[in-house]
Amino acid sequence: MSLSETAISSPEQPNTTTNRDEIKITTGFVKISPDTELYYELRSPQVLQETSKVIMIMGAFATLKHFDKQAQFIVKHFAHSSTPMEVLTYDHRGIGKSLTTSKVRQTSRMLADDALALIAKVWAANEPVHIYGASLGGMVAQELALLLIQSNRLRSLYLAVTSRGSFIRPMAILGPSTWSLLMPFLIKKDHERMIRDVLLPATFSPSALKVSGERYATLWINEYDQWWAFGNQDACACQCSVTASHYLSNDKGRLIRDAGIPITVQISLKDALMSSKKQEELAKLLNAKTVVFDQGHMGDDDVQKELFQACIQHLEENN
């Protein structure tokens, strides 16, 4: 749905299925405001005891499908532990299956408010939560952390391939309408060219491309709209505005650092989208534990196993 439409349909009732690993997957829509409805997926084990809660926040232009394997991995790993985990993933407003008719300028704080409203609807308003955020999702995670700290509900924070933003932000003056004018120059109409010429070189290191590039090219070309939101240029323009305007000030960074919650920052040394120096700057600001990988913004299948395990270790230490 484009941002120019003026109505949001009523939320559908949640639907629950069980996959071959005996993990429940509940899908549904939550109307968080009169003009915005978020699509979510909740993965949980087949247990009766209390579970720990993890929300995973996706990066720019991408759907929650990118988190499927990792969310499954987390739930399966903890399924038979003393404290099982359930994982909530979702599409940002205007991305994937999530809808919005709002034309207001989006910020990382606005998207954090969306996530907070979703948590309250899916779980409970006072539920303690682990936060995982990647790329733009890591920026949103920083703002969500500040909101949850206020009510002593933040269990831990894992920030992957992200940054605090920059104090000097010249692109922040560009609103979504200006970004919308730029989108035709940034998004190729031909899906294969967009994947091969833009996405693959931007997200993978040259070595990872040699290993997994063709497989991801085939997958993303054949299922383009399931993985990416470039078909909705207005929504992509809004996310450009979010990324360009985000900044975690020293004072806000100090609030997160001094809250006494465990923080891990995942750093990629060959990241073409997010400078490794900016990732290291964030880790230093938050006095966070770091896990460092010699990879691009995303890793091939072998590196993914290491990435998943780093997140598991973080959760095990702080569950």
C-alpha positions, 0 to 999 in steps of 0.5 A: 500500500502506498503512503498516499492511500487514506485507509487501513483495513482492520487487523486480521486474527492471528494464525498459528502453525507448527513447523517440523521443529515443533516450533509454533509460528504465530502470524498476525497484524497489529494496528498500533495507530489509526493509520499504521498496522504492523505485520509480525511473526512470533516464534515460540517453543511448545512449552508451558513454562515462562519464556524470555522475550526477544524482539529482532529489529530489521534494517532498511529496505528489507523484510522480516524474512531475513530473520527467519533462520536466526529466529528459528535457531534461537528458539530451537536452541533454548527450547529445552532450557530452564528458560525457553525463549520466544522471538518476535520479528516484524516489518517496519511501517510501510515495509513488506506486509506492514501498512501505513497511510501516515505521511509524517517524517519518520525517525528512529524514535518513531520506529522505536515507538512502533516497536514498543506498541507492538510489544505491548500488544503481542506480549504485555505492557510490562514485559521485560525484553531482550533487544536485537537490532541490525543496521537501521534496526540497530538505530531503532534498537538504541531508541527502544532501549532508552524507552525500556530502560525508563520502566526497567524492562530491558534485559539485554541489548545486541547491536549488529552492523550499526552505528550511533549516527553522526553529530553532523548530519547534512542529509538529515535536512532531506525529508521523505518527499525529497528522498522519493525524488531520488529513489528512481536514481537509487533503485533499479527497475530491473530486479536482476540488475538491482540484485547483482549490481547493487545489493550483492556488492553492498552486502557481501564481502568479495570472498563471501560473494565467491562462495554464496553470491550466485545462490543469493542472487537466484533466491532474491531474484525469484522472491524479490518482494518477499525479501526486499521492499524496493517496490514501495519507493515511498517507504524506502524514502522514509527509511532513508530519512530515518538513517540520515537523521539518527544520532545517539548523543553522548547523554543518551549513550550514557543513559544506556551504558549506565543502566547496567544492562548487558550490551554486545556490539557486533562489528563487521570489518569489511562492511561497505554500508556501515563503516567499521569505525562507526561500529567501533565508535558505538561500542566504545560509547556504550562500553559494550562487549564486541564480537568482530567478524572479517566480513561485509554487512552480511555473511555467507552461510559459514559466517552466519553460523558464527554470527548466530552463535555469537547472539546465542552466547550473548543470550545465554549469558544474560537470560 
